[in-house]
């Protein structure tokens, strides 16, 4: 057999012997549509979640086009859907119905910051988020407190730590929630006055992040993430990954 043919055959055998590329752990739909305020941090947030996908071996598909992905066939491709800095009325009735079916089939939801300022007129969604946004004061540094460590992504937070964000004041809970983080209102000025809307804080317990099993699926929310630079904070990124991991897989974690 000619030497060239032997070389080609050897190369082919090497290719055939290579293991097939491993599939990613899971797939995540990253949804960033806004129909109200548009946060400057959106692109930093997208970059952070894409980097988490590379670090933790999960696929990320990013879009703001609800018509493209909010249907049964497309949603079935993903184990979790992240509403990153969404605002306002972002889904029509048909898209809402498809997303409800997705969660009922065991899908996962992750809401980041203004995901709580989204779809006020959709009661199913507001119950899934858990608390809806009411008002916020100016961005300030405050003390962030851990309420529960035994959840994915919580183990890197100090029990009390300084954090700077736009501290949302929320309305009352719309479901029974498991709280992960809170903010100490005695460490910043929670008052806000927008003329027709006013806020004075939430009192002794001011939640920031939480999760729940919801309507056959899973829902995680964090109020952190207003500032673009926050998405470069490794502790916050790990917190965000923990929520994505749990929403996508249902797997827990014990820090203690």
KAQUIWO-V213570 format. One record per backbone hydrogen bond with DSSP energy under -1.0 kcal/mol. CO is the residue of the C=O (numbers start at 1). NH is the residue of the N-H. Records with the same first field share a line. If there is no record, write none. Layout:
CO=NH + NH
This chain:
2=6
3=7
4=8
5=9
6=10
7=11
8=12
9=13
10=14
11=15
12=16
13=17
26=59
27=79 + 80
28=61
29=82
30=63
31=84
39=42
41=45
42=46
43=47
44=48
45=49
46=50
47=51
48=52
49=53
50=54
51=55
52=56
53=58
57=25
59=28
61=30
63=32
64=66
65=69
66=70
69=71
71=75
72=76
74=77
75=78
80=29
81=110
82=31 + 84
83=112
87=35
88=90 + 119
92=96
93=97
94=98
95=99
96=100
97=101
98=102
99=103
100=104
101=105
102=107
103=106
107=218
108=81
109=220
110=83
111=222
112=85 + 115
113=116
114=117
116=133
117=88
119=122
122=126
123=127
124=128
125=129
126=130
130=174
132=171
135=169
140=165
142=163
143=184
144=161
145=182
149=151
151=154
154=157
159=146
161=144
163=142
165=140
169=134 + 135
178=211
180=147 + 148
181=208 + 209
182=145
184=187
185=188
192=199
194=196
197=194
199=192
206=183
208=223
209=180 + 181
210=221
211=178
212=219
214=217
217=214
218=109
219=212
220=111
221=210
222=113
228=231
229=232
230=233
233=237
234=238
235=239
236=240
237=241
238=242
239=243
240=244
241=245
242=246
243=247
244=248
245=249
246=250
